[in-house]
Amino acid sequence: MYALVKVAGMQFRVRPDEVVRVPQLAESVGNTIEIKDVMAIGEGDSIRIGQPFLEGASVTAEVLAHGRARKILVFKKKRRKTYQRTRGHRQNYTEIRIRSIA
């Protein structure tokens, strides 16, 4: 069984007992969250698709940790113009464990 959910503006395919990194949420570690924005639920060959979301469907997840991803370097250069810029960025994330899909 799997579900397509929308969390913090991004879409994820999740399964029960799977750990997923999503953009940072305002929940505390150890809290249980319920995701109501479920776009599709599939089991075997059958799939239910919402327009845009399924009525009455939800995904329950537990917040495991908050953290920061690896640094991404953004390097810009224009040749022969003595122009170089280096910027770094680290994205905040929240790790959640999917408990159930209903």
Backbone as JSON, one array per atom type, in Angstrom:
{
  "sequence": "MYALVKVAGMQFRVRPDEVVRVPQLAESVGNTIEIKDVMAIGEGDSIRIGQPFLEGASVTAEVLAHGRARKILVFKKKRRKTYQRTRGHRQNYTEIRIRSIA",
  "N": [[0.84, -1.17, 0.0], [0.49, 2.25, -0.76], [0.75, 5.86, -0.73], [0.13, 9.05, -2.21], [1.11, 12.08, -1.08], [0.77, 15.53, -0.09], [2.99, 17.63, 1.37], [3.97, 20.47, 3.0], [4.04, 21.9, 0.58], [5.31, 20.21, -1.2], [5.3, 17.1, -3.03], [5.04, 13.68, -2.1], [5.68, 10.19, -2.33], [4.6, 7.75, -0.21], [4.96, 5.02, 2.1], [3.71, 2.72, 4.62], [5.56, 2.67, 7.7], [7.81, 3.87, 6.62], [10.57, 6.13, 6.46], [10.7, 9.54, 5.88], [12.11, 12.49, 4.54], [11.03, 15.71, 4.83], [10.28, 19.16, 3.93], [10.97, 21.61, 6.49], [8.87, 21.35, 9.33], [6.6, 22.8, 11.74], [6.25, 21.25, 13.99], [6.89, 19.53, 17.11], [9.52, 17.24, 18.11], [8.6, 13.87, 18.34], [5.88, 14.3, 18.31], [2.68, 13.44, 16.86], [1.48, 13.69, 13.61], [-1.17, 14.47, 11.34], [-1.79, 14.02, 8.03], [-3.77, 15.5, 5.75], [-3.9, 16.09, 3.08], [-4.12, 14.08, 0.78], [-3.45, 12.75, -2.26], [-3.62, 10.43, -3.8], [-4.26, 6.94, -3.36], [-2.9, 3.77, -3.4], [-3.16, 0.24, -3.81], [-1.92, -2.77, -4.5], [-3.16, -3.64, -7.65], [-5.16, -1.78, -7.76], [-6.11, 1.66, -7.63], [-6.92, 4.74, -6.12], [-7.76, 7.94, -7.04], [-7.71, 11.35, -6.29], [-9.38, 14.56, -6.81], [-8.58, 17.62, -6.33], [-7.75, 16.24, -4.03], [-8.3, 13.28, -2.01], [-11.4, 12.49, -0.51], [-11.9, 12.15, 2.94], [-9.58, 10.64, 3.3], [-6.47, 10.03, 4.95], [-3.13, 10.38, 6.25], [-1.12, 9.19, 8.8], [1.59, 10.28, 10.73], [4.75, 10.28, 12.5], [6.85, 12.62, 14.07], [10.28, 12.5, 13.83], [12.85, 13.78, 13.86], [14.6, 16.93, 13.52], [16.61, 18.7, 11.18], [19.48, 19.69, 9.18], [20.24, 19.79, 5.76], [22.9, 18.65, 3.52], [25.44, 21.01, 2.53], [24.92, 23.07, -0.26], [26.7, 24.34, -2.9], [26.66, 27.33, -4.72], [27.95, 28.54, -7.55], [28.96, 31.25, -9.43], [30.17, 32.58, -12.46], [31.7, 34.82, -14.74], [33.46, 34.69, -17.56], [36.58, 36.24, -18.28], [35.83, 38.67, -17.17], [36.45, 39.18, -14.57], [34.68, 38.29, -12.59], [33.36, 36.53, -10.02], [31.34, 34.6, -7.91], [30.54, 32.96, -4.92], [28.19, 31.15, -3.21], [26.61, 29.61, -0.44], [24.21, 27.15, 0.65], [21.98, 25.68, 2.96], [19.41, 23.46, 3.42], [16.66, 23.31, 5.61], [15.13, 20.5, 7.25], [12.6, 18.06, 8.16], [12.38, 14.93, 9.64], [10.13, 12.34, 9.18], [8.19, 9.5, 10.26], [6.13, 7.32, 8.64], [3.14, 6.18, 9.89], [0.5, 5.1, 9.45], [-1.85, 4.56, 6.76], [-4.91, 5.72, 5.81]],
  "CA": [[0.0, 0.0, 0.0], [1.23, 3.5, -0.8], [-0.09, 7.05, -0.88], [0.76, 10.27, -2.67], [0.68, 13.14, -0.17], [1.37, 16.85, -0.26], [3.46, 18.12, 2.66], [4.75, 21.71, 2.91], [4.16, 22.33, -0.8], [5.97, 19.2, -2.02], [4.58, 15.83, -3.12], [5.85, 12.53, -1.74], [5.07, 8.86, -2.33], [4.96, 7.19, 1.08], [4.47, 3.69, 2.48], [3.75, 2.55, 6.08], [6.86, 2.42, 8.35], [8.88, 4.48, 5.84], [11.07, 7.4, 6.98], [10.74, 10.49, 4.79], [12.56, 13.84, 4.86], [10.16, 16.71, 4.23], [10.68, 20.51, 4.36], [10.79, 21.79, 7.93], [7.53, 21.55, 9.88], [6.61, 23.48, 13.04], [5.89, 20.29, 15.02], [7.98, 19.1, 17.99], [9.95, 15.85, 17.96], [7.77, 12.95, 19.1], [4.46, 14.55, 18.04], [2.04, 12.74, 15.76], [0.79, 14.61, 12.71], [-2.1, 13.84, 10.41], [-1.71, 14.69, 6.73], [-5.09, 15.39, 5.1], [-3.75, 16.32, 1.64], [-3.78, 12.81, 0.14], [-3.86, 12.86, -3.66], [-3.92, 9.11, -4.34], [-3.94, 5.78, -2.54], [-2.81, 2.58, -4.23], [-2.91, -1.04, -3.15], [-1.92, -3.78, -5.56], [-3.47, -3.08, -8.96], [-6.19, -0.74, -7.66], [-5.65, 2.98, -7.21], [-7.95, 5.77, -5.99], [-7.16, 9.24, -7.33], [-8.56, 12.48, -5.92], [-9.38, 15.7, -7.72], [-7.18, 17.18, -6.26], [-7.48, 15.39, -2.87], [-9.31, 12.27, -1.7], [-12.28, 12.8, 0.62], [-11.83, 11.22, 4.06], [-8.3, 9.92, 3.36], [-5.46, 10.69, 5.75], [-1.9, 9.65, 6.55], [-0.64, 9.52, 10.13], [3.05, 10.2, 10.78], [5.39, 10.7, 13.74], [8.04, 13.45, 13.84], [11.45, 11.85, 14.42], [13.97, 14.69, 14.09], [14.79, 18.1, 12.66], [18.02, 18.8, 10.82], [19.85, 20.5, 8.02], [20.81, 18.97, 4.69], [24.27, 18.99, 3.11], [25.58, 22.33, 1.92], [24.96, 23.15, -1.72], [27.44, 25.53, -3.32], [26.21, 27.97, -5.95], [29.11, 29.27, -8.06], [28.69, 31.99, -10.65], [31.39, 33.14, -13.03], [31.68, 35.33, -16.12], [34.86, 34.64, -17.95], [37.27, 37.45, -18.74], [35.22, 39.87, -16.58], [36.86, 39.21, -13.18], [33.47, 38.15, -11.8], [33.13, 35.22, -9.42], [30.57, 34.64, -6.67], [30.25, 31.66, -4.34], [27.2, 31.21, -2.15], [26.26, 28.31, 0.09], [22.84, 27.05, 1.14], [21.61, 24.42, 3.63], [17.95, 23.4, 3.56], [16.14, 22.68, 6.83], [14.2, 19.41, 6.97], [12.03, 17.31, 9.26], [12.25, 13.51, 9.34], [8.9, 11.77, 9.73], [7.96, 8.08, 10.0], [4.73, 7.09, 8.29], [2.55, 5.16, 10.76], [-0.62, 4.41, 8.81], [-2.55, 5.19, 5.65], [-6.33, 5.38, 5.92]],
  "C": [[0.89, 1.24, 0.0], [0.24, 4.65, -0.97], [0.76, 8.18, -1.44], [0.22, 11.4, -1.82], [1.39, 14.44, -0.5], [1.69, 17.4, 1.12], [4.33, 19.34, 2.4], [5.02, 22.1, 1.46], [4.86, 21.34, -1.71], [5.19, 17.89, -1.97], [5.53, 14.67, -2.86], [5.03, 11.25, -1.9], [5.55, 8.17, -1.07], [4.32, 5.82, 1.27], [4.5, 3.61, 4.01], [5.16, 2.14, 6.55], [8.04, 2.95, 7.54], [9.27, 5.81, 6.5], [11.3, 8.34, 5.81], [11.27, 11.83, 5.31], [11.71, 14.84, 4.1], [10.68, 18.09, 4.63], [10.25, 20.75, 5.81], [9.35, 22.1, 8.31], [7.66, 22.17, 11.27], [6.25, 22.56, 14.19], [7.12, 19.91, 15.85], [8.3, 17.63, 17.75], [9.1, 14.98, 18.87], [6.28, 13.16, 18.88], [3.97, 13.71, 16.88], [1.3, 13.76, 14.92], [-0.12, 13.81, 11.79], [-2.1, 14.66, 9.13], [-3.03, 14.43, 6.0], [-5.0, 15.53, 3.58], [-3.24, 15.05, 0.96], [-4.34, 12.86, -1.28], [-4.24, 11.52, -4.27], [-3.53, 8.05, -3.33], [-3.96, 4.56, -3.45], [-2.53, 1.35, -3.41], [-3.03, -2.12, -4.21], [-2.16, -3.13, -6.92], [-4.5, -1.96, -8.9], [-5.59, 0.56, -7.14], [-6.86, 3.92, -7.17], [-7.27, 7.11, -6.14], [-8.16, 10.33, -7.0], [-8.45, 13.6, -6.93], [-9.55, 16.99, -6.94], [-6.89, 16.24, -5.1], [-8.62, 14.41, -2.65], [-10.11, 12.69, -0.46], [-12.11, 11.73, 1.7], [-10.53, 10.44, 4.18], [-7.31, 10.73, 4.22], [-4.27, 9.77, 5.96], [-1.42, 10.12, 7.9], [0.87, 9.3, 10.17], [3.55, 10.71, 12.13], [6.65, 11.48, 13.39], [9.21, 12.82, 14.58], [12.55, 12.85, 14.77], [13.88, 15.89, 13.15], [16.27, 18.17, 12.34], [18.23, 19.72, 9.64], [20.56, 19.6, 7.02], [22.26, 19.39, 4.41], [24.31, 20.36, 2.45], [25.67, 22.2, 0.4], [25.67, 24.44, -2.08], [26.9, 26.02, -4.66], [27.35, 28.87, -6.4], [28.75, 29.93, -9.37], [30.0, 32.59, -11.14], [31.11, 33.65, -14.43], [33.13, 35.44, -16.55], [35.33, 35.98, -18.53], [36.67, 38.74, -18.18], [35.58, 40.03, -15.1], [35.66, 39.14, -12.24], [33.32, 36.71, -11.33], [32.36, 35.4, -8.12], [30.31, 33.21, -6.2], [29.28, 31.87, -3.19], [26.9, 29.78, -1.7], [24.84, 28.33, 0.63], [22.64, 25.69, 1.79], [20.12, 24.47, 3.9], [17.58, 22.72, 4.88], [15.15, 21.58, 6.46], [13.66, 18.82, 8.28], [11.9, 15.86, 8.8], [10.99, 12.99, 9.99], [8.83, 10.29, 9.37], [6.47, 7.91, 9.76], [4.21, 5.93, 9.14], [1.44, 4.39, 10.05], [-1.2, 5.24, 7.69], [-4.0, 4.75, 5.73], [-7.15, 6.14, 4.89]]
}
